[in-house]
Amino acid sequence: MDDVRNLSARQLDALREVANIGAGHAATALSQMTDETIMISVPRLAVSGVAELPVLLSSSTEPVAAVLLKMVGDLKGLSVLTFSHTSAMRLAELMSRQPAGTFTEVGAYEQSAVQEAGNILSSAYLNALAEFMGMVLLPTPPELAVGLSHAALADTVRASSSAASVVFVMETEFFLKDRDEPLRGLYFMLPDADSLDHILHAVRLG
């Protein structure tokens, strides 16, 4: 934990650059899925202890939809992409080429659309990290959790990644350029201890 807290501004910039590259890949994938022009920004990157996850998630009480993927290969851990209920419904509409306001509840069809979108977007982040690290990183099939409060999500994430002590949190904003409309989400990565050492070594190179 001390290693993470003592990262220099340059090292954090390296991690932020990886996040930006991953977000760019995700925006491209989302554009292809929805036939929309998608812009992207990563306004915030936080590195914290897993125990602090509830604090990082406490800004909203709106239920969320979360797509969880376990990482296997050279790096191991958990990857989580979350959207508010409102953003998840809008994402399902975009995936289905439906107008805004079509979906209001998370039924089986909406769950499938959100899960597929989350799988592709999370994989884009993981591919960027794998390229940066020069390692093989493979996601497992996604799991979808819907209707959770942020507190319940924090408990689910911690239970699913008991080997992790650190969480990387990337606030991401997808912006539908032609519609002047944002889709905000949070992306988490919780590496296990060995993977965290690899990541910290990588950002110290040079």
N, C-alpha and C positions, 0 to 999 in steps of 0.2 A: 504493500500500500504506500509506503514512503516513497518508493520509486515513482509511482504514478503521481503523487502529490508534488514531487520535486521536478517534474518535467519542465524544461525551459520553454520560453516562448517559441523558440525555433522548432523544438520538438513537437509542441502542440500545433504549430503551423503545418508541420509535415502530416500529422494525423488529420488536420482540417482539410488539407489538400486531397488526401485519400478520400475523405468524406465527400468533397466536392466532385471528384472524379466519379465516385459511385453514384452520386445524385444525378450527374450528367448522363450516365448510362441508364439510370432509372427513368429519367425524363424522355430519353430517346425511345426506350421500350414502351413507355406509356403513350407516347405519340403514335407509335406503330399500332398499339392495341386499340386506340380510340379514334384514330384519324383526326386528331386535334394537334394544334401547335402548342407544345408544353414548354414553358420556361421553368427554371428551377433556381432555388437558392437554399443555402444552408446557413441560416443566421446565427445558429448557436451550436457549439460543440462542448459538451461537458464530460469530464472524466471523474467518476466518483466511486465510492464504495457501494457494494450491493445493498448494504444496510441503509444507505441514504436514498434508495430508490423511491420510497413513498414520498419523500420531500420533493424530489424532482418531478413527481407526477401530481402534485397537489394543486396545480394551478386551475384545474377544472373538475367539476363534479359530473359532467356529461358522460353517459356510458360510452364505452369504446368497443371497437372491433380490433382484435389483435391477431396477426398471423405469426406463428412461431415456427422456426426451422432450427433444427439442431445441425451444427457444423461438424463434419467429419473430414478425415484426411490429415494433412500435415498440421492443420490448426483445428482445434476442437472447442466447442462451446455452444452458445445459444444466440440466435438472431431473432429479433422481434420487431415487427413493423406495426404501428398502431395508428388508427384514425378514429376521430370522434364519430358518433353515430351519424351525424349529419354528413360528414365528409365521406363516410363509408357508403351511405346511400347514394351520394352523388357519384362516387367512383363506380358503383354497380350500374348506374344509369349510363355513364359514359362507356363502360365496357359493353353494354347492351344496345348502344345507340338510341337511348330513350331520352326524352326531354326532361328537364329539371322538374322535380315534384312527382315523378311517376312512382318512385319507390319510397315508402315511409316506414315499413317494417322489414326486419331481417328474416325473410323466409328462406326456404331451401335454395331457390334460384339466386337470390341476392347473396346468400352465403357462398355459393359456388363462384359467383363473379368476383366477390371481394377476395376470396381465398386464392383464386387464380392470379388476380392482379397483385396481391401481396407476395405471392411466390415469385413472380417475375421481377418485381421491384426489389425484393430482398436479395434475389440472386444477382442482380446488377451491382448492388453494394458489395456483396461477397466476392464477385469476380474482380472488382476494382482492388479489393484488399489482397486477393490472391496474386494479382499481377504485381502489385507493389512489393509484396513479400517474396515473390518468386517461388511460391509454394502451391501445392494442390489443396484446394478447399472445396468441399462438396456439401451441398445442403441435402438434408433428408426431406421426404415429402412433408408439405406444410400441414400444420394443425391450426384450426381457426377457433378463437374464443370470442364470443359476442355478448354484448350486454353487461360486461363487467364494469364496475366502478374502477377508478384508478387505484384505490386501495386493494381491491380484489386482484387486479392485474399485477400489482407489485408482489402480492403473495404468490400468485401463479408463476410469475417469472422466477422468483427466488426458489420456489420448490422445484422448478424444472431445470435449474442450473445450480445445483448445490455445490458444484466444484468451483464455481466462480467467486471471486472476491471483489472484482472490479467491473463496472459497467461503463461503456462508452455510449453516450446519448447524443444523437444528432437530430436537432429540430430541422425539419425539411418542409419547404413550401413549394408545392407544384402550382404553377400559375397558368391557367388556360388563357392564352394570349388573345385569341379571337373573341372570347366571351367576357374578358375582364373579370375573371373569377378564380379565387384561390382554393386550393385543397391542402390543408395543413396536416402534417403527420409527425410522429416521432419514431425514429429508428434506434434500436438498442442493439448493442453487441456485448455479450458477456463471455469472454474467453476463459478457458480453464487456466490453471497456474502456468503450465508449460507454454501454452499459446501466448499468454500475456508476456512471458519472458521473451519470446520470439518477436513480438510486436515492439516491445520496448527496445530490444537490440536493433531492430530495423530503423526506428526513428532516431537512433543515436549514430547511425552510420554517417560518415562525412563530417 
